Amino acid sequence: MRRPETAMLTSLTLVLGTSLAGCAGAEAESARQTCPSGQISRGETCIPADTAEFVKNAVGESLKKYKLNAAMAGVWVDGERISTVASGESMTGVPASTDMHVRIGAVAIPYLTTELLRLVDQGKVALDDRISRWRPDLPRADEITLKMLASTTSGYSDYVRDRKFVADLYKNPFRQWTSDELVKISVSKPLEKPPGTGFVYSHANWQILGDIISKVEKKPLADVMRNDILKPLGLTQTENPSTAEITAPVLHAFDNERGVFEDSTYWNPSWTLAPGAVMTATLDDMGKSVAALGEGTLLTPESHRLQITPVSKVTATTSYALGLAVQNTWLLQNPSFAGYQGTVAYLPAKKIAIATVATQGIGSDAAENFSTDLLVSIANHVAPDKPLKSD
């Protein structure tokens, strides 16, 4: 089993003959940074002039270094695309391309926490509300808050680390799991920490949070996600189907976790997140979404601040906020499951968004998320003053 999904933007003429477009262009140029030699300006950010070449080389080199089938990477600064690159194969004889759809797993976790904070902004819930208000059936529900779910500090055990769950998943990776089945596995075990006392990653938090959001909104979570998150952010290539389908073109995944290297593209992802939050997307949509969430596009300034403020420590260098990991002011998510690997990151101070995708190849280590290593190398090239570590 892979490590948990942790912790991953017309021309008119004046009387005197001056073009407004020309003025706008001049103002834009004046707003640009004066960059050191070897760097170029994008908005108010300076990046290395060789960024596109570096990304292309890093993607290509990652295939051999990490024994990957395919790899992709994209870099955007203030919404402007700097580079998007794909290398390797989706299947034998089918080249990988950046318009292919992949499973995005935990990239959608901050979509859930964004919706939660939208409900806070609307006065429908408060982060300190106890979950017993909606789920009195759960252990310690009168002590666990919505904020604890969103920061994965509820203390609930993670069903993904349950041996029987893993055995059942490997026995039939096409099984459709229900949220109730999954939560029951987690809450049948003692809490790993008292509520609110520290980071304990558990997929059960996202199952429960998704259910509560659906209850508050009085509609299926899938509808909430489409109407409140995907459409407003313009994520036209992101979908949350109720089955294991993926819209073509598809980047196929392969996996060796069951002892044989096999196509895992259509293994059922129902266990990964709450029903309605299990999504597929393209590299462009991954980059667009992390930039929009990093800017707080859908939230009030106060709720956005809450979403990106660290709540607990994960490692010596990484903290966890509300659905996002935070390292050296970068906001991150890095899902890895069933042969798919992905990482997204956003640096608010420079408006830099990066998204990477990788698929496991023969001989690759199933326990590692090599898309994160790829992203870290790119991030440290474009923003060396804000270095990242793979942890």
PyMOL commands that set and color helices and strands:
alter all, ss='L'
color gray80, all
select helices_A, chain A and resi 20-31+51-66+105-121+131-133+146-150+159-161+163-171+179-187+203-217+221-230+283-295+301-308+370-382
alter helices_A, ss='H'
color red, helices_A
select strands_A, chain A and resi 39-42+45-48+68-77+80-91+94-95+102-103+254-255+262-263+280-281+312-313+319-320+325-327+330-333+336-337+340-347+352-360
alter strands_A, ss='S'
color yellow, strands_A
deselect
rebuild
show_as cartoon
